[in-house]
Amino acid sequence: MSTESTIIIQARRALANGSDIDLQLPKYLKGIKFVFNDGITAKDADEWFSQCLNRNIKDIKISSALTVEHHPFEGMNETYDIICVWDNNKTSHFIRNEHREDREFVYTYKEEVCEECVDDLVSVVDNTTEYKDVLSELMIFAKKIGYEAFNSFFDTAYKLLDGSLNLSTENIPYYLVGMPTRLINIIGAIDNSYVFGGMGWWNDDPRGKAEIMGLKDEYDRLTNALIYNMRKALVYVTNTCFMK
């Protein structure tokens, strides 16, 4: 789950409910701050959201996912812009910069005016059908290269997307509480699709086996399609949850 998505989900929840934002930072983050284009700095999410309200925020969205054009594992931790639509229909985005303090990350989001059409920046696409098709192809491909063990992940993600399986709501992350079941299931599908890691994961042995079998192009196509659909699904959930 991207930090930007969590911030936006909680901001959208607060806008819809007329409440304060409730953001819990992940353990790897020491802090976050926001710098508005007029020089005002908010030291945390509470101050940022309060400033947004004072400036007549109309909506908060996440930037659209981009096509994967690089090695899938290296591109998994993509950052997104936080798009703010203001009362005067002007749009700005907060762009993340990061540095380390005491071996922990600090994120600084700096505001810039958007020249692009907001519809292009935050296009919302329900890609469930495309996502399921990719998962079906991956299950066939995993069997072809002898790594059927990954099909338990792909199959669970597929079932969550088509509604034949629901994610348990016990102990779900706080930012998912109160979301419609379908959106929670999509996040569950994204989590189950994340088959990337160290030795033995999808980006390791299966990639090598595909190369040996002369199937590298097919591996790259399907893996990139998986990541792209994971990103698009995250954008869809983030930009449609807690409608005001």
N, C-alpha and C positions, 0 to 999 in steps of 0.2 A: 504494500500500500504506500503510495507516494505521500510525502509530507504535505505537499500542496493539496492533494485530494482531501486529506483529513481536515486541513484548515478550512477548505471551502465547504465541505459537508457540514462542519460545525457552524460555520458562518451562515450557511443557508438555513440550517435548523433554527439558529437564533433569530434570523430575519423573519422566518415563518411564524415563530412562536412569540416574537416580541420580547425575547429574553437576552441575557448576556451570553457571550460565547464561552463554551466550556472546552478548552483545548488542553490535552495532556501530552506533553512532549515525550517522544521516544527516548530511551535511555542513552542513545548515542549523541543526542543533542544537548548541549549545554544551555542554549538559548536561541531565541529568534527575535529579530527586530525588523521594523518596517520604516522606510524612509520615503515620505511623500515628496512629490516633485516641487513643493514649495519650501522644502527644507525641514519640515516638521518630522521628528523622529518618534516613533512609538516603540517602547522598550520591550513590549510583549504583545501577544494576540489580543488581550483585553483592551489595551490602549489603542491598538490599530482598529479594532472593530468599533470602539467608541468614536474614534475620529471619523470612520466611514459613515456612521450614523449622523454625526454632526455635519458631514459634507453631503448629506442626502443621497446615500447609496440606494440604488434601485435593485440591483441584482449582482451576484458574485458567481463566477463560473470558472471552469478550468479550460485551458487552451486545448485545442484538438490534438489528437495523436498524429505523429508523422510516420511516413512509411519507413520501415527499417531498411537501412542501406549499409549496414556494417555487421560485423560478427555478432550473432544473436546474444551471446552471453555478455559480451562487453557492453552491449546497448540496453541491457535490461533495466538499469537504474536511471531511466530517463527523467529529467526534471520537466516540470510544466510551469507555465505562467499562471498567475492568479489574475483573472480578468474582472475588472470592476466596471459596471455600467451605472452611470450616475443619473441623477434626476433630470439633467438637461440633455440626456441621451448621448453625452460624450462618453468615451470609453478610455480607460487606461489599464495598463497591466503592471503587476509587480513581478520583477524578474529576480531570481535567486542568485546571490553570490555567497560563497562560503569560505570560512577559514577555521583554523584550529586554535583553541585556547585550552591549555592544560590537557592536551591529547583528546579533547572533545570538540565536536563541530559546533560552530555558531553560524546560523543562516541569517543573512541580511537581504531583505526583499526591497529593491529600489523601484519606485514608481516611474513609469514613462508613459507618455501619451500614445495612444494607439491611432495610427493613421488608417489601418485596415478596417474593412467592414466587420462589425462584431459577429455577424453570421458566419463569416469565413473563419474567424478565430475560435468559435465555440460550437461549430456544427454538431448537432446531436444525432447520432445514427444508432438505431437498434440493430446491432450486427449479430444477433443471436443465431440466425440461420447460417451465416458465413462462418461463424465461430464453430458451430457444431459440425459443419462440413469439414473444416480443417482437422478437428479432433477425430472424426471418422477416418480421414486419410492417414492421420498419424498412427492410429491403432493398426491399420493395415501395414504401414511402413515399419512400425516397431516389430511386428511379427516377421516381416521380410528379413530384417537384419538380426533377428534373434534376441531382441530385447523386449519381449512381451510383458516383462515385469512392469514396464512403464504404463501399460494399458489400464492398470487399476486407477492411476491418476487421471488419465485421459477419459476413461469411462465414467468416473465419478463426476468429472467436470461436465461431460455431455449430459448426464442425467440431471444435474442441477440446472442446466440451461433449458432442458425441455420440460422441466417440472415434474419428472417422475421421481425425483428425490428432493427433499427439502433439507436445507442446512439446519442443524440443531441451533436453537436460539439460546441454549444454555451457555453461559460464559462467552458470548460473542463480544467482539470489541465494542467499547462504549459508543463509538461513532456510528455503529450500525443499529443501535437500539432505536426502535420506533420506525424503522424503514419498512416499506412493503416487502412481503416475503420474496417476491420475484427479484427485487434489487439485492436483497441479502443473498439469494441463491447465485446471482451473477458474481458477486464478490467471492463467494465460496468457489465458484468455478475458476475464477482467476487464481485463487490461492492453490487449488489443486493442479492447475496447469503450470504452476511454477516448478518445473522439473530441472532447474538449473542449480548447480552448486559445485562442489569439489570433485574429488575422484569418484568415479562410478555414476555420476549424474549424466543427464541427457547431453550436455555439452562436452562430455569427456569420452567414455568408451563407445557409446553409440555413434558419435561423430567419427571416431577413428574407424569403427567397423564399416560405416557407410562409405568412407573413402576407399578402404581396401576392396569393397565390393563394387566400386565404380559408381556409387550412388550419391556422391557428395552433392551434386546439383539438386537432387530431389530432397536430400536432408536439409540443405540450406533453404530451399523454397518453403518447405513445410514448417521449419523452425521459425523462419522469419514471419511467415503467415500467422503462426501461433502467437508470437510476441506482439505483432501488430494488432491482432484481434483482442488480445488481453488489454492492450492500451486503449483501443477504441471502446471496449466494454467498460473500462474504468471511467473514461470520459462520459459515457452514457449515464452510468449510475450517478456520478458526481453532479452532472448538470441537470438531472431530472428529479433528484431527491428533494424532499421538503420544499415543494413548490409553494411560493407565497400566495 
